[in-house]
Amino acid sequence: MKCTRPPGRSWRQKTAPHFTICPTKYALPMAKVLDRRMAPPAGPLSYIPLPPYEVTRLSNGTPVYLLPYGQVEVVEVQAMYRAGRGYQDLIGQAGLTGEMLTEGTQSYDSLRLAQQLDGYGAWIHHEVGEESLAVKLATTTANLGHTLPLLQEVILVPTFPSEEFESLKQRKLQKIQVREEKTATLARKHFGYELFGPDHPYGSYLSQEALEAISRDHLIAYHQQRLQQMALTVVGRFDREVILDQLEELFGSLDRVEEEASISRAATARARGRQGRHYVEKAGMQASLRLGHLAMPRAHPDYYGMTIVNTILGGYFGSRLMKNIREEKGYTYGIYSGWIGNRYDGYFVVQSDVGNEYVPSAIAEVKAEMHKLMDEGVEEAELDLVRNYLQGRSVSQRETPFQMSDLLRFSLMHDIPFAELDRQYEVIREITPASVQELAARYLKPDDLLEVVVGQVAE
């Protein structure tokens, strides 16, 4: 078949009614057209095991972790530091330092830096955790030579311009004022205070007072004290020799400053671990609930098992808490639980917003579901459903180079062997109903909960 275009029109023009597609060039064979009325066949998941990575060093001793991954020509380079909220002197110091890194350098103001990155289809952003701070460059492989010098500028010679700093503080102050009108924000704040303590890295909260106490000098000091001893990760599609040459040129001649030996304040801080019900009065139609207790750290051998127990209880939309308190009782639009494993302390939390009049009943139902899981366990059919959900989520979390880059950083910063992360999939596949019940009975504490209620509730 010969295709002709309308007079005066190009093939690229799509203005109706003149747009014509040449069937011999663009049409798919009919056998390959999807029938979207039919669901695709279900089958076992193809698990993606974590690949090995290479460790090498620049001439100055800076460690570099190389992990080729994916088929798309993109790469993420991360500069990682043993920093984060556990290493700050003032609440908010680490986070503000991270945010200000891209607000101006010796060669670029914030606008020009953003324009340069945008022109190369790249971005630089930061991530601050309890135990680490990372500055991440995501870029196309072809533009690494242009974008890596921008990363070097950001992490080595930020200028922390005063005008940008004051503007950032004002924006954050406004956000805090808006957030603190919400019961959910206040519930999260007071839950952290009561469970860990306001000075504990896991319980701290950036209030207006804490933000106003931070000056530009505090950020400069944090950068000089904590953001000197870095490690680099490179994940994606790259040429090994080329990237190592580029990193050596940009970072290999730096002096390896020996930082003051220190550990996270979370390693020595003592969590309060308070129990009982704590009311915070706040007018409104709904109350926000945070119920929970202290739990094991991330490296505990039963951590993966308890994430499965938590999923059954309240960790996904089909959970028991959701079916009972949302679907059957109608107390809330949503309720979730989390089994959080930090490096030094973990915690269990149930969170929801309910009508003020339903607060006592909702809390009672949460405890009843916890007891039921401890006393009666789970049927194989329900466990299979949760297995499939968790296996699918686990696979989906390692599809891209950017996800794999974050997994590698998590492993390195938490001192957990990379291959150990694969054990989660093994636990999901092999856990039995009996072990679910045994873990629930051992670690859930429905009668020792901290119960934070923020709303218009009479005690």
Secondary structure, 3 states (H helix, E strand, C coil): CCCCCCCCCCCCCCCCCCCCCCHHHHCCCHHHCCCCCCCCCCCCCCCCCCCCCEEEECCCCCEEEEEECCCCCEEEEEEEECCCHHHCCCCCHHHHHHHHCCCEECCCEHHHHHHHHHHCCCEEEEEECCCCEEEEEEEEHHHHHHHHHHHHHHHHCECCCHHHHHHHHHHHHHHHHHHCCCHHHHHHHHHHHHHCCCCCCCCCCCCHHHHHCCCHHHHHHHHHHHCCCEEEEEEECCCHHHHHHHHHHHHCCCCCCCCCCCCCHHHHCCCCCCCEEEEEECCCCEEEEEEEEEECCCCCCCHHHHHHHHHHHHHCCCCHHHHHHHHHCCCEEEEEEEEEECCCCEEEEEEEEEEHHHHHHHHHHHHHHHHHHHHHCCCHHHHHHHHHHHHHHHHHCCCCHHHHHHHHHHHHHCCCCHHHHHHHHHHHHHCCHHHHHHHHHHHCCHHHCEEEEEECCCC
